[in-house]
Amino acid sequence: MNAIEILELLGKIVTPLAILVGGFWAYYKYIKGRLFHPRLELYIDGNIILLGTIPHLLLNYEIKNIGLSKVDLDKGASGIRVMKYNPPDDSLEIESADWKQIGSFPVLEKHSWVESKEIIKERSLFSINEISKIVYRADIRIVGKGKSWEALGIILNNQ
């Protein structure tokens, strides 16, 4: 057996091994790797505005897909929850806020998924019945297949 025949034989052995190693690497990266797991980054904030004499809560929210795969949304389980807190007038102690839920609303009604690196920005306007001494809290929850993401924003009355 000469050197050329030995190299050809080695090539026939190494080539299938290289294909198998490449296949395992691809499986690990695309199926098992965390790089392609769905990842969203959420942000929500807002402010209180007066339209005429009627107070309104204007919420701004942003959903950013920071992962490398598309995230399918479960619109029925996703939404915004708005709560209010009236601080006590006579308390001088630090205490945990007691939030009262005043409403839940759908979110991303025109979207069924978020593409990789896509940013979705939306605004919602809600009428409210009082603004003096009230702090509002808005929670956003986005649900995908088997995973959920949450963020909250505190809205102070600057009127």
PyMOL commands that set and color helices and strands:
alter all, ss='L'
color gray80, all
select helices_A, chain A and resi 3-32+34-36
alter helices_A, ss='H'
color red, helices_A
select strands_A, chain A and resi 40-51+54-65+71-72+79-85+100-105+113-114+119-127+135-144+147-155
alter strands_A, ss='S'
color yellow, strands_A
deselect
rebuild
show_as cartoon
